[in-house]
């Protein structure tokens, strides 16, 4: 099976001159550390994520001191800060993102359920891996029909990765509204940071989101899979540079999300990295299908 990397990874020579950049990201209002903040160096393919205590570290070339980093986390405003400022202060406060709470549904009657992009383990044809900087891979799901619908469950399938030796890895699930003009993901509909854990012996993991009463927008939704560049997910692959024959180390981060080929052009895929959303397209050899993440979305109709 083929693996599709969302970026061209950088092979780093062991002799390259690098420096360690580390720091703590915290809530500017409460002063509490923020876990799982994605830290991406702009105009590079390098990044990291904060751990449960808001701490991150990453080895980068000396030249990166002249660059900026993009800080991104669910519930906080995206922020760009100079690397030199992070190095000097060793900590940085992010501002919470304000949003209007949706109407609270005290009781509702849910009828039939149906699944968009139903998948079985035998359908997996490839996978999506990440090796240089944190990304969010998001798939668009259309709103079909006139009836009111609520997001019920999300099921994510995985490929086994022989290089990752730990029993489990972690990732974050995202649910985005759709910008009616650009058709790109916009604000988060799931305001709570939900970290999921996948185990080596399992082919998939499901999360029940019915308690959040997320109404399916008219424009549809994007379901996002967010890699976390924390030590818990890290592993390395050693090799030799094809040209110089020098020893190299390639950093990788689990999990490897499963992929399936689909003929339905509605299931658009986009990737978020270094501060912007871009299209992600991989066609089958016969050009009749395109590769999308192996993610099923279960919706429930509201009874009239």
C-alpha positions as CSV (number, residue, x, y, z in Angstrom):
1,X,0.0,0.0,0.0
2,X,1.1,3.5,-0.7
3,X,1.5,6.3,1.9
4,X,0.8,9.8,0.9
5,X,2.7,12.5,2.8
6,X,1.1,15.8,3.2
7,X,4.4,17.5,2.6
8,X,7.9,16.9,1.4
9,X,9.8,16.0,4.5
10,X,13.2,17.4,5.1
11,X,16.0,14.9,5.6
12,X,18.4,16.3,8.2
13,X,22.0,15.4,8.3
14,X,23.3,14.5,11.7
15,X,26.1,17.0,11.2
16,X,23.9,20.0,10.5
17,X,24.2,22.8,13.0
18,X,21.0,23.2,14.9
19,X,19.7,24.9,18.0
20,X,17.0,23.8,20.5
21,X,14.0,26.1,20.7
22,X,11.6,25.4,23.6
23,X,8.9,27.2,25.5
24,X,5.5,27.1,27.2
25,X,2.3,28.3,25.6
26,X,-0.4,29.5,28.1
27,X,-3.8,31.1,28.3
28,X,-3.3,34.8,28.5
29,X,-6.4,35.2,30.6
30,X,-6.2,32.3,33.1
31,X,-2.4,31.9,33.0
32,X,-3.0,28.1,32.6
33,X,-0.9,26.1,30.1
34,X,-2.5,25.2,26.8
35,X,-2.0,21.5,25.7
36,X,-1.7,20.5,22.1
37,X,-1.0,23.9,20.5
38,X,0.5,23.4,17.0
39,X,3.7,25.4,16.5
40,X,4.6,25.8,12.8
41,X,7.6,27.7,11.5
42,X,6.3,29.9,8.6
43,X,7.7,29.2,5.1
44,X,9.3,26.0,6.3
45,X,8.3,22.4,6.8
46,X,9.2,22.3,10.5
47,X,7.0,22.4,13.6
48,X,6.0,20.9,16.9
49,X,3.1,20.7,19.3
50,X,2.8,21.4,23.0
51,X,2.4,18.5,25.5
52,X,-0.2,18.2,28.3
53,X,1.7,20.9,30.2
54,X,1.8,23.4,27.4
55,X,5.5,22.8,26.8
56,X,7.2,22.3,23.4
57,X,10.7,21.8,22.0
58,X,12.1,21.4,18.6
59,X,15.6,21.4,17.0
60,X,15.9,23.8,14.1
61,X,18.8,25.4,12.1
62,X,20.3,28.6,13.4
63,X,18.8,30.5,10.5
64,X,15.3,29.9,12.0
65,X,16.0,32.6,14.6
66,X,15.1,35.1,11.9
67,X,11.7,33.5,11.1
68,X,8.2,33.6,12.6
69,X,6.0,30.8,14.0
70,X,2.3,30.3,13.6
71,X,0.5,29.2,16.8
72,X,-2.8,27.4,16.4
73,X,-5.1,25.7,18.9
74,X,-8.8,25.0,19.2
75,X,-10.6,27.7,21.1
76,X,-7.8,30.3,20.7
77,X,-7.0,33.0,18.1
78,X,-4.4,32.0,15.6
79,X,-1.2,33.9,16.4
80,X,2.0,34.7,14.6
81,X,5.1,35.5,16.7
82,X,8.8,36.1,16.0
83,X,11.0,33.2,16.9
84,X,13.4,35.5,18.7
85,X,10.6,36.6,21.0
86,X,9.8,33.0,21.9
87,X,13.5,32.3,22.5
88,X,13.8,35.4,24.8
89,X,10.6,35.0,26.8
90,X,10.4,31.1,26.9
91,X,6.6,31.5,27.1
92,X,3.8,33.1,25.2
93,X,0.2,33.8,26.0
94,X,-2.6,33.1,23.5
95,X,-6.0,34.9,23.5
96,X,-9.2,32.9,23.8
97,X,-11.5,33.0,20.7
98,X,-14.9,34.5,21.5
99,X,-18.0,32.8,19.9
100,X,-21.7,32.9,20.4
101,X,-23.0,29.7,22.1
102,X,-25.5,27.8,20.0
103,X,-29.1,27.5,21.2
104,X,-29.3,24.9,23.9
105,X,-31.6,22.0,22.9
106,X,-33.3,20.7,26.0
107,X,-35.0,17.9,24.2
108,X,-35.4,16.8,20.7
109,X,-36.8,13.8,18.9
110,X,-34.3,12.1,16.6
111,X,-35.4,9.7,13.9
112,X,-33.6,7.8,11.3
113,X,-29.8,7.8,11.0
114,X,-27.6,7.5,7.9
115,X,-23.9,7.4,7.2
116,X,-21.9,9.6,4.7
117,X,-18.9,7.8,3.2
118,X,-19.5,4.3,4.8
119,X,-16.3,2.4,5.1
120,X,-15.1,-1.1,6.0
121,X,-11.6,-2.1,6.9
122,X,-11.3,-3.9,3.5
123,X,-11.8,-0.6,1.7
124,X,-8.5,0.9,2.8
125,X,-6.2,1.5,-0.1
126,X,-3.6,3.9,1.2
127,X,-2.8,6.2,4.1
128,X,-2.0,9.7,5.1
129,X,1.1,10.4,7.2
130,X,2.9,13.5,8.5
131,X,6.6,13.9,9.0
132,X,7.6,17.6,9.3
133,X,5.1,20.0,10.6
134,X,1.6,19.8,12.2
135,X,-1.3,19.7,9.8
136,X,-5.1,19.3,9.8
137,X,-6.5,17.1,7.1
138,X,-10.2,17.9,6.5
139,X,-12.9,16.3,4.4
140,X,-16.0,18.0,3.2
141,X,-19.4,16.3,3.7
142,X,-22.4,17.8,1.9
143,X,-25.8,18.4,3.5
144,X,-28.2,16.3,1.4
145,X,-31.9,16.7,1.7
146,X,-34.2,19.3,3.3
147,X,-34.7,17.7,6.7
148,X,-32.9,19.0,9.8
149,X,-29.9,16.8,10.8
150,X,-27.5,16.6,13.7
151,X,-24.0,15.1,13.8
152,X,-24.2,11.8,15.6
153,X,-20.9,10.0,15.3
154,X,-17.5,10.2,13.5
155,X,-15.5,7.0,12.8
156,X,-11.9,7.2,11.7
157,X,-9.9,4.3,10.2
158,X,-6.2,3.8,10.4
159,X,-3.3,2.0,8.7
160,X,-0.8,0.0,10.7
161,X,2.6,1.6,10.8
162,X,5.5,-0.8,11.4
163,X,7.9,2.0,12.3
164,X,5.8,3.1,15.3
165,X,6.5,0.8,18.2
166,X,4.2,2.2,20.9
167,X,0.9,0.7,21.5
168,X,-1.1,3.9,21.1
169,X,-1.0,7.4,19.5
170,X,-3.2,10.5,19.9
171,X,-4.8,13.0,17.5
172,X,-7.5,15.7,17.7
173,X,-10.9,15.7,15.9
174,X,-12.2,18.9,14.4
175,X,-15.6,19.9,13.1
176,X,-15.7,23.0,10.8
177,X,-18.4,25.1,9.2
178,X,-18.1,25.9,5.5
179,X,-17.4,29.4,4.2
180,X,-20.2,30.0,1.7
181,X,-18.0,32.0,-0.7
182,X,-14.6,30.2,-0.6
183,X,-16.0,26.7,0.2
184,X,-13.1,26.3,2.7
185,X,-13.4,25.3,6.4
186,X,-14.1,28.3,8.6
187,X,-15.1,28.5,12.3
188,X,-15.1,25.5,14.7
189,X,-18.5,24.0,15.4
190,X,-17.0,21.7,18.1
191,X,-15.8,24.1,20.8
192,X,-14.4,21.5,23.0
193,X,-10.9,20.1,22.4
194,X,-11.4,16.3,22.0
195,X,-8.2,14.2,21.9
196,X,-8.7,10.7,20.7
197,X,-6.4,7.7,21.2
198,X,-6.0,4.9,18.7
199,X,-4.4,1.5,19.7
200,X,-2.3,-0.7,17.5
201,X,-4.8,-3.6,17.7
202,X,-7.7,-1.5,16.5
203,X,-8.4,-0.6,12.9
204,X,-10.7,2.3,13.8
205,X,-11.9,4.6,16.5
206,X,-15.4,6.2,16.9
207,X,-16.5,9.2,18.8
208,X,-20.1,10.0,19.7
209,X,-20.8,13.7,19.3
210,X,-24.6,13.6,19.7
211,X,-24.4,15.2,23.2
212,X,-23.0,18.4,21.5
213,X,-26.2,18.8,19.4
214,X,-24.3,20.1,16.4
215,X,-26.8,20.9,13.7
216,X,-25.7,20.1,10.2
217,X,-25.3,23.5,8.4
218,X,-26.9,24.1,5.1
219,X,-23.5,24.3,3.4
220,X,-22.3,21.0,5.0
221,X,-19.3,20.5,7.3
222,X,-15.7,19.6,7.2
223,X,-14.4,16.8,9.5
224,X,-10.8,17.5,10.4
225,X,-8.0,15.1,11.6
226,X,-5.3,17.0,13.4
227,X,-1.8,15.5,13.9
228,X,-0.2,16.3,17.3
229,X,3.6,16.6,17.2
230,X,4.3,15.5,20.7
231,X,6.9,13.0,22.0
232,X,4.0,10.5,22.6
233,X,3.5,10.2,18.8
234,X,7.1,10.6,17.6
235,X,9.2,7.9,16.0
236,X,12.3,8.0,13.7
237,X,13.4,6.2,10.6
238,X,17.1,6.0,9.9
239,X,18.6,5.8,6.4
240,X,21.2,7.1,4.0
241,X,21.0,10.1,1.7
242,X,20.8,8.9,-1.9
243,X,23.3,11.5,-3.1
244,X,25.8,12.1,-0.2
245,X,25.4,8.6,1.4
246,X,25.4,10.3,4.8
247,X,23.4,8.9,7.7
248,X,20.0,10.6,8.0
249,X,17.1,10.6,10.4
250,X,13.5,11.2,9.3
251,X,11.1,12.3,12.0
252,X,7.6,11.0,11.8
253,X,4.5,11.3,13.9
254,X,1.7,8.8,14.3
255,X,-1.0,8.0,13.5
256,X,-1.3,7.1,9.9
257,X,-4.9,7.8,8.8
258,X,-6.4,5.4,6.4
259,X,-7.4,6.5,2.9
260,X,-10.0,5.2,0.4
261,X,-10.6,6.0,-3.3
262,X,-14.0,7.6,-4.0
263,X,-15.8,8.6,-7.2
264,X,-18.1,11.1,-5.4
265,X,-16.6,14.6,-6.2
266,X,-18.6,16.1,-3.2
267,X,-16.0,14.7,-0.7
268,X,-13.5,17.5,-1.2
269,X,-10.3,17.3,0.9
270,X,-8.3,20.3,2.2
271,X,-5.2,20.6,4.4
272,X,-4.4,23.3,6.9
273,X,-0.8,24.1,7.5
274,X,1.3,27.2,8.3
275,X,-1.8,29.4,8.6
276,X,-3.8,28.6,5.5
277,X,-6.1,26.0,3.9
278,X,-5.1,24.5,0.5
279,X,-6.7,21.8,-1.7
280,X,-5.3,18.3,-1.4
281,X,-5.9,16.1,-4.5
282,X,-4.6,12.6,-5.2
283,X,-6.2,10.8,-8.2
284,X,-6.3,7.1,-8.9
285,X,-4.2,5.7,-11.8
286,X,-7.2,5.7,-14.1
287,X,-8.1,9.2,-13.0
288,X,-11.7,8.2,-12.2
289,X,-11.4,8.4,-8.4
290,X,-9.7,10.5,-5.8
291,X,-8.2,9.6,-2.5
292,X,-9.9,10.8,0.7
293,X,-9.5,10.1,4.4
294,X,-11.2,7.0,5.6
295,X,-13.7,8.8,7.8
296,X,-17.4,8.0,8.1
297,X,-19.9,10.6,9.3
298,X,-23.2,9.5,10.9
299,X,-26.1,11.9,10.9
300,X,-29.5,11.7,12.7
301,X,-32.6,13.3,11.2
302,X,-34.8,15.3,13.5
303,X,-38.4,14.1,13.5
304,X,-40.9,16.7,12.3
